[in-house]
């Protein structure tokens, strides 16, 4: 398959790209800056720079890649054990904007499938002391004043609202480890 991976220079996207390439797939990684090209290409993927908030730039990249599938892993950022929050700064503003641009581009480019990486912390949206099992069927309740939580839910609603092609949302946990920047 021809797979387009967003956030291609990130730790999760790099590992996923390597595994897809080992499985015989053609992978194109979307990067923000041309300086990230070497990182993505060292894993065997083709690198294409595009502004993640520009539907036109993403659409151009999707056409060049002849993408059939998009793995939207850009929302996944690695934490360090000494997390200072800087890597997540403004994510609450960027996430809905970038999700909307990606969906618009994908719809125009004839993509066949989208997997959107969201956040596992959305499962823990129950009141304190609730004894109910928390899983993907549990209604999501936004914690007061949590703008990232609200942005993640808004983005999920955009993805599920897309009717042009099948979608999947995968709520992924935080990434930690020695390879994290």
N, C-alpha and C positions, 0 to 999 in steps of 0.2 A: 504494500500500500504506500501511497504518498502521504506522509504525515507531516503536519506543520506544528511545531512546538513553540509556544510563546515563553518568554522568560528563559530563553535557551542557554544563557550563560550562568544561570543559577544552579545550585547543587542538585536539586531534585531533577530538573529538566535535563541536565547533563547525564545523569545516571540513566534516566528513562530513555534518552536518545541513544546512548551506547547499547542498551539492551534491545531497542527496536532495530538498530542497525545490525546487531549480531543475529537478529531474527530474520534478516533479509529485507527489511523495509527501507524505503528511501525517506530520509528525514531532512527537513529544512527547519532551521532554528531561527526564530525572529529575535533580533537583538536591538537594543536602543542605540548603541554607538558602534561605528565601524571598528573601533579599537578592540571590541570583543570578538571580532571575527576569528582570530587565531584560537581562542579558547574553544569555540564551538566546532571549528573545523578540525581541531586536534582529536576530537571524539568521532570524526567521520561524517559529520553532518554538514550540509551546505548552510552558510550563514547569510541572512538578509537583514539589513538594517531598516527599521521602520519606527515611526513615532507611534507608541501604543495607544495614543489618544486620537490618531488620525485614521478614520475609516478609509480614506483614499490611499494612504500609504500602505496600510495593511492589505487592502484589496490588491494593490499592485504586487505586493509580495506573494500573496496567495496565488495570483495568476502565474507569476514566474515559477513558483513551486509546483504548480498544477495540483494543489492540495486537495485531497479527498477527505481527510480527517484533520481536525484541529484538537490538539491537547493544550488547553489553556492553563499552563502552569505558572504564568507570570504572577498570579496572586500569592504564590508560595515563596516566602522569604525565610531564609535560615536565621535562627536566633543563636546567639552565643550564650554561654553560661553566665557571662557578665553583661547581659542584655541591657543596653542603654536606651532602646526604643528608637534610635535614629533611623534604622532600616525600615521602620514602619511609619515613619513620619509622613503625614499627608496621604496615607493609604486610604483613609476614609473618604477623601475627596477623589482620588484617582481611580479607585476600583470601579465605581459605577460608570464613570466617564469612559474608561478603557473597555469595560464589558460592552457598553453600547456601541462603541466604535468597532470592536471585534465582530459583534453580531451583524452590524450593518454591512461590513466588508464580506463576511462569510456568506450572507444572503445574496450579495451581488456576484460573488465569485463561484457560486454553485457548489459549495462544500456539502458533503454528504452526512457528516456527523461531527458533533462537538462534545468533548469531555471537558467540563469546567471544574477546575480545582478550587474548592471552597474550604471551609475551616471546620474541623471537628469540634471546636469549642462551642459551636452553635447547638450541639446536643445538650449541653449543660444549662439549658435556659429555663429551668424550673425554679419555683420558690424554694427558699431554705426549708429543709426538713420534710420536703415532699417524699413520700415513700414509693411513688410510682416509678416504674422502670423508664429510663430515659433512652430512647433510640430514635431512629430516623422517622418514626411515625408520631413522635411526641410533638405537639404543636410548639412552635418556636415563640418564645416571649422575650422581647428585647429588654435587656437590663437598662435601667434609667441612665441616661447620659453616655451610653457607650456608642460612640459614633462609628467605630469600625464594625461593630456588630450590626448596626443599622445598614451600613454600606454593603456588608456581605449579604444580608437578606435582600436588599434591593437588587443586587447583582444576580442572586439566585432567581428572583422573580422574573428578571429580564430574560435569563437563559430559559427558564421553563415556559415563558410566554412566547418563545420563538416557535413558529409553526412551519418554517421552511424546511427543516430537516430534523432528524432525531437528535436529542441531547441527553446528556447524563451529567449529574453533579456528583462529584466525589469529595466528600468532606474529609480532608487530610489533617492529621495532627501536626504540631509544630516540629520543626527539624532542628536537631542539635547535633553536635559532634565535632571532631577534630578538623574536618574538612570545611566547616563553616567559616566564612570570612569573619 
